Amino acid sequence: MNPELQKILTRQHYAIIGNHSGVKLCHWMKQSLLFGRQCYKQTFYGINSHQCLQMTPAISHCTQMCLFCWRLQNFTEKELHEPDDPGYILEHAIVAQRKLLTGFKGDPRCDQKKWKEANEPNMLACSLSGEPTLYPRLGEFFELCHQKGITTFLVTNGTMPEALEKMSTLPRQLFVSVVAPTEELYKKICAPLVPNGWEKIQQTLELLPSLSTKTVIRHTLVHDWNMDEKYIDAYAKLDAKASPTFIEPKGYVFVGSSRNRLHFSNMPHHDQIRSFGQKLAEQLGYEQIMEKEDSLVVLLSARNANKKEK
C-alpha cells in the first residue's frame, strides 16, 4: 500500500491489515456501546450492532468512483495482485477491532457488557471501502468466518459477476448496489473505471436467483439524481431480474468525501424514501415491511421471502 495513503487512512482511524485490507469501527457500533442506539441492520436482519466487524479486503481497489461514496477515493487499482492469506486477514482484523475498542472501556457512558461482547465479533460486514470481490480468495475468507461462528454480509457494486459465480463459499447475505436505473445515469453517478460496468451489473442481477444465499438489492437514492418517479419502472425491471429476498431503498447521506462532489440538498427526506419504496413495492408485488428513519432506509420484502431463505 502507498505509504502516504496509509498515513491518511490511519489518521481517519482505519486499522490497516497486511497489504490491502482494513478495519474501522462503525458509527452504529459506537452508538450502540455509548447510547444504546442500533444500526438498521439490527432492526431489519437481527444482527447485533456492537458485535459487528466492519472491514474490507480491498481498501484501495475499486471499479467505480461513485459520486455519493463518502470514503476516501484513492481507487487507482482495479486488480489485486499477491493477495494476503484469508486466515491472516481474519485473525488480524479481529485483533485490530479489539485494539480500536480499547478506549471505550473507560468511558462512563459505555455499556460494559456490550463492550465485552464487542471484543468477540459474531458478524462481519465486508463493505467498508473499495470493491471486496476484487479479493480473489473471498470465498475462503467467508468459509473461515463461518467456521468461527461469524455470520457474513457482503456489499458489492455488481461489476464482478465472475467472482460471485466462482466463490467457493458465499456470504450469508449478499447485497448488490444498484444505484442507477439506466446506463446513461450509471456512467454519470458511478463513474465506472471499467469499460463494461453496466453489462457486468446486468450479469450479476441475472445470476442472483441461482445463488444459495439471501440476496438484497440496495438502491442508494440521491435527490435530483436518481430517484425521480419516472425511474420506478426501470428500477423495477432491474430488480425483477434479480428476484431478491429484500430490497433496500436507502437515502444518500451528506457526509465524508461525498461533500466534495454533492450538496446537502442531494440528501433526500425520509418521507421521499418511503414514498419511493411504496411505489417500487407496488410495481414488483413486494411489501414494505420495515423502516428506520435515522438511517433513511425502508425494507421491501418479497411476499415469498420465507421460501427464498436458504
N, C-alpha and C positions, 0 to 999 in steps of 0.2 A: 504494500500500500504506500502511496505517496506520503512521505513524512509530513508535509505541510497539511495535507488533508487530514491525517491522523491527529495532528495538533488541534485543528479546528473542531473535529468531532469530539475529541477529549474535552475541550472547553465547553462543548454543548452537552456534556455528561453522558456521552456514549462510552461504553467499555468495548474496546477493540479486541476481537478474538482471532488469533492467528493472522492469516494474510488477507482475509476478505469477509469476515463475519463481525457482527456487532450486537450488543445488548443495550437496551435503555429502559429505565423504569417508565412504565406507562403512567400518564396523568391520572387515570382512574385507579391504578393501584395506590397511588399516593392519597387520592381522595378517600378510598376505602379504609386505608390504615388510619388516617387522621380524623376523618369526618363521618365515616360510615356510609358514604355515598357509593353507588355501584355503577359499573360500566353497563351500557346497553346490552352487551353480550351476556352479562349475567342475567339480566331481565329476560332476554329472548331465548338464550340457549342453556342457562343453568350453570355456567362456569363461575368460579369464584374470582372476582377481580383481583383480590390480594394474593392469589396463588398463580397468577398468570405471568409467564416469562415471555416478554416481547423481544423478538430477535430477528435477525436476517443473516443468511449465509452469503449475501451478495450486496454488501453495504454501498459499494460504489459502482455497481454494474446494473445497467437497465437498458431497456429497448425503447423507452419513451421519455420525454421531458415534459410531463403534463403541467399545464398552467396552474392547476389547483394544488399541486403537490407542495406540502408545507415542509418537507425535508430539505436538507442541503442538497442541491442538484449538482453533483460533480460526476455525472454519469458519462464518462468518456470511453468506457469499455463496454462492449456488448458480448464478450466471451470471457469465460473464467478459466484461466489456464492453471495447471498444477493445483487442483483443489485440495484443501485440507481434509484430513480424515474426519468422517462424521462423528466418531466417538470422541475425538479430541474437541470438536466444536461443542458437542453437547455437554461434556464434562466441564469445560472452561466457561461455557455460558452460564451454567448453574453457579459456579464459583463466583463469576462476575456479578450475577444477580445478588448473591449474598453480600458481596462487598458493597454494592450500591445501596443495599438496605441498612447497612450498619448504623448510619447516623440517625435513623428513625427510632431506634430502640430507646434513646434518651429523651425523645420528645414527649412531654407530658400528655399531648393530645393522642399519642399513638396507642391503639388497641394492642396490648402485649400478646394476647392470644393469637390475634391475626398476624402479628409480626413473626412469631414463631412458625406459624403455618406458611407464611410467605417465603421463608427460607427453604421450604420443601415444595417447590412448584409442582402442580399436578396438571397444568395446562400450558401449552406452548403456542404462541401466536407468531407464525412465520410471516411477518408482514411489515417489519419496521421500516425498511428503506430498500430501494433497488427492486429488482425482479428476482425473487427467490428461485424460480425454476431454471435460472441460468446456472445454478449449482448442480453439477451432473450427478451427485450422489445423494440427492434429496430423499429418494425413496429409502435408502439405507438409513439415513438420518431419522426419518419418521419411524422406521422399524425399531431403532434403538429407544426412541421416546416411548413407544408403546410397551416395550419390554420393561421399562421403568415405571409403568403405570401413568405416564404423562399423555394426556389427550392432545390432539394437534389440530390447529386451524391453519390453513394456507390461504393467503390472498395473492392472486396473480392477475396480471393485466391481460392474460389470454393470448399473448403473442408467441407462446412456446407450446403449441399443442403436442408436438412430438415428445416433449419432456413429460407431459402428463400421461401420454399413451405408453411410454416406456417405464414409468415409475414402478419400481418393484413393490413398494408399499405406499398406498395413498394416505393422505391425512384423513382424520375422522370427519372433517368438514372442509369443503373446498369452496372458496369464494372467488368469483371471477368479476372483475370490474368492467362493466360495460358503460362507458361514460358518454358515448355519442350515438345518436340514432342513425347517422348517415356517415358515409366515408368522408365526405367533404368536411363535415364538422369534426370528425375524428382527427383529421390531419391538423385542424386548427387548434383544437383544445388539448390534444395529447402529444402533438409534435413528435411523431414517431421517428426513431433513429434507425429503423429498419424499413426497407422499401415496400414490404408486403404485409405490414402490420394488420390492416383491416381484413385481408384474406385469412390471415392466421387466426384472428379472433373468431371469424365465422367457422373455421375448422374446429376451434375449441368448443364453441357453442354446440356444434353438431356432435361432438364427442361426448359431452356431459351425460346424456341419458344412458350411455353404456357403462359409466363408471360406478363401481360399487361403493359409493360413499354419499353422504348427504351433500347436496350442492346448493349454492346460494349465488344469485346474481345481484351484484351491488351496482346501483345507479347513483353515482356522485353527481348531485344536481347543483348547477351553478346558475344563479339568476341572470337573465339576459344572455345566456349562452345556450343551454341545452335542455331547458325544462318547459318550454312553451307547449301548450296543449296540442299544437299541431304535430308534435313529435310522438304523441302517445301511441298512435298506430304503428309507427316504425319501431319503437321500443318493444311493443307487444309482439311484433313479428320476430324480433331477435330473441326475446325471452321464450317464445313458443318453440323455437329450435332447440333450446337448451332444456326445456321442461324441468326447471329447477325445483327442489323441495321448497325453497324460500326465495323471496325477492326483497331486497332492502333498498327502497328509495331513501337516500341519505343526503342531507344538505351539506354543501361546501361550507367550511368554517374559515374565516379570515384570520389565519394565524401563520406564524413561521415565515418561510421564504416566499410563500404564495403572495404575501403582501407586496412583493416587488413586481408582481405581474397582474394582480387583480385588485379590485376595490372592495371596500366594506359593503357597498351596495350589491355586490355579487353574492352575498350570503343570504340565502332565502329565509323567510319566516317559516316557523313550523306548520302553520296552517296551510301554507303553499305546498309543503312536502306531503301533508296529509291528503290534500285535495288531489295532488298528482298520483299518490298511491291508490286512492279510491278509484280514480278513473282507469288506471292501469289494471287494477284488480278486476274491474268490471269487464274490461276487454279480454282478459285471459281466463276468467272464471275462477280466479283466486279469491281469497278472503283476507281483509286487513284485520289481523288478529292482535297486534300489539303496537305500542308506540312509546318513544321516550323523548320528551320534548327537549330536555337539556342536551341531547345528542343529535337533535334534528333528524330523527330517523323513525320510520314506521316499518313494520314487518308484514309482508304478504305471504300467505301460506297456500300451497296447493291443497285443494279440497281432499285429495287422496294422500296427504303428506305421510300419514301413518303407514300406508302401504309402501311408500317410497323409502322409508328409513331402512338402512341396511344393518 
